[in-house]
Amino acid sequence: MKKVCVVLLSLVLVFTAVNILMAQEKAKTSKQAMAMPAADGEQLSRYIMKGNHYTKWKLFPGTKKLYNGTEPHGVLLTTYANNVAMDSIRKKTSFAEGSIIVKENYMPDKKLAALTVMYKVKGFNPEAGDWFWLKAMPDGMIEGSGRMAMCIQCHTEAKATDFMFTKMPK
């Protein structure tokens, strides 16, 4: 009987230790997934596509899925904002460091053509509001990132609204 109790107690201890180790590993993986990426196209793409998938974020306030868009984006757009951006919108302030806006750009047939992303990185490019720009294809291939002249040239027209054209809610 004593041997059975010792064996059962040993099994309980082993299972407890395994559960603790698994919980620690899960917490470590979760922290790594949530760490903000550097101002780097590959890291940002990986972050929004795998570590913190943008489609789980809220839609940019005042928009809906597949709203009418304009060039150079798409005929139809869906725009998502991460929690940092949503908090800035709610507070009616300029976008805080770590804000990410992801715009899905669709063709008239509702086929996804590209993702265009704005990521606020403190000190990255003060002349353009510290925005890091990314354009990726639906398959994840990056078409451009960083200080993208075309994006900056166009969005400079919206400098008064922190380089954002999408209308902010009142």
Phi, psi and omega in degrees: 000319178298319180297320180296317179297318180296317180296315180296317178297319178298318179296318179299316180296318179296313179298321178297315180298318179297316179298320178296314179298319179295319179295321178295318179294320178296317178296319179296314179297319180297317179297319179296320181293330184269347180298135181292142180285162173287174175284077185212129183302315181296314181295316180296316179300314179298318181298311184282338183264332185235308187288326184209071192304124187300333182290351175271352179281171177280153173292146177304130183307140179084001178243169175223176177291139177057052174274163183294132181244182179225163176292148011270008182282250182220169177295325177234145183225153167225127186239128180247151177227137178286176184298324180297314179296318180298322178295318177297319179297315181298321180279353181057046178242173171298157182294134180281159174305134181096354177294136176228129176242125179243125180247122172273126182255118184249151173280167179303332180276011179069022176271131180295124182260323183192165170247134172240133190230139171243129183228119184276115181235112184305126178082359183293311182202078184307327181296337180242036175071015183066024178275136171256131186251147179216136170234123180230148178278163181303332179279001179096349180296130182274125179269335178183153178200163177098228180270076185281113186305317182297317180294312183297315181303315181288310186289344176300332176299338181252027181304323182297337179247039179056041175067018184253125176272327181301128185295132178277143177293152180270000000 
